[in-house]
Each structure stands twice: as C-alpha cells, then as structure tokens.
C-alpha cells in the first residue's frame, strides 16, 4: 500500500474515464439473488507520479444476511464466517454499501473519472453479488459500471498463462498465504497487487507507449460509446443509500 500517493487525474486518461477499484465479496452461497453477502472489501488504486498503478487504501464491512437469505453451510465452512457472531459488527446491506461507496465517490470527484469499474478475480461472481445487493438496498446511483469489469483471471491468462489465483501470484512473485485467503480484505488486497503488477509490467514493456496523450483526454472519458441506457441496469426508486441520493460456496478457492 502507498497511502501517501495523491489522487492523479491521469488515471482517467489511462482507463477511458473509468476508475479501477478492486472488489472482493465473501458469501453464503453462489446465487446472488438468494444467498447472503457476508463481507465486502474494496481497494482504491491510484496512478503515481512515475505512471505506475498502486493500491492506496482499503475499506471493508461485514454484512448482515438480508431477510430470508439462504445460508449454505458448505460456504460457511469454506470461508469460516459465522454470520451472527457478535464481534463481526455486521451492518445491513444498505449501510455496508454506503460505507464502501463513500470513498469511491470521493475518488471519482478528485480524479475526474466518470465511473468506477470493478476489478476482481473471476469478476462475474463479485459483480453479480454487488449488483444484487445494490438492487435490494434500493441504491439509486451505483458508482460502478453495471457490467463492464477487469478480470485478473483473464489478465493472468494473458500475462502468465495461468488463471488460478495462487499460481498467478507465484508466477508474479507475489507472496500468498493460503491461511489468510477467503477474507474479503486479504483477497481484495492480494488481487490489487496482482492487477497493478500486470498493468505496470505491460506499461514497462511498451504498452500504450507508457503514455496517454493530453489530446486524447476527452475521447478517453467517453463513458458510453454504444449509447446504452446504463440507468436501466440500476434501481431508481425513491430509496437511497446512507449518503443520500445526491451525492460463496464462496468464490472458487485459490487452489481450484
């Protein structure tokens, strides 16, 4: 982590106006509509003065199962989470998402990015649980793009010929402790290291010539070139998150 790295608007040019944020979610099953989200963590990334992408901060929350949620015992055994343990200090989905989204919205304002984009290992899993929780919580404006994402499994296959997280980390020379895995915080932070490593290595090898020109800034910030109604993918009722309207079996294990 490099918490002293300041927000840099250059990141908006690097990712076409999107702000990459690494997400990991631990759950009580694999169905985002019926199974509980139990923990969520997000790692904010910034571009430093040398042009490297670096993780700077992590925000997380334990989450109460939503009313009527399914709790699959195999998933709970897998991630070792007791959903009702008092020391979890869990909050409902609306409060948890409000806590996660607040620093992300602040980062969007400070960098000039138009929208956050999920980075995760096997993104379909995390993004589907995130979108389902946003819908249940009645959050009218999700800072994340509802379907675009960066998947480190896919990027790892391209960069290292590996898709399994533990093998990817070994190939990248990033230490990994299996005993700490399946905590949303640990998994999000290790995935952030991996994503930054791949992006930075690509840049050093000459990708994008290491530079995005100032002239391309406006083009790079076009959020929706296909004129898709993104709000159709979000809930827009009168409810709001804790900020107000203004402003798993869990995932496949690292050895699978």
Number of C-alpha atoms within 10 A of each C-alpha: 15 12 13 9 16 14 18 16 19 22 24 24 24 22 15 20 26 25 30 27 23 31 30 31 28 29 33 31 23 22 18 21 16 16 21 28 33 30 27 26 24 28 27 23 27 27 21 18 11 6 17 17 23 23 22 19 17 21 18 20 25 22 25 21 22 18 8 9 16 17 20 17 14 14 19 20 13 17 21 12 20 14 20 13 9 8 7 16 11 19 17 17 27 21 18 23 25 19 17 19 21 16 16 22 18 12 21 20 14 13 20 20 23 20 22 25 23 26 26 27 30 20 23 15 19 25 25 17 25 23 22 18 21 21 19 13 22 20 26 20 17 23 17 23 21 19 14 14 20 18 18 25 21 16 19 23 13 12 18 14 14 18 21 20 24 20 19 22 22 12 14 16 11 14 10 17 9 11 7 11 17 25 19 24 24 17 25 28 24 20 24 28 21 22 27 18 19 19 16 18 14 15 17 14 10 11 12 12 10 15 13 17 12 10 9 12 16 12 12 18 20 12 16 9 8 6 7 10 9 11 13 9 14 19 19 16 10 9 14 18 23 16 15 12 13 8 8 28 21 22 23 16 16 18 9 10
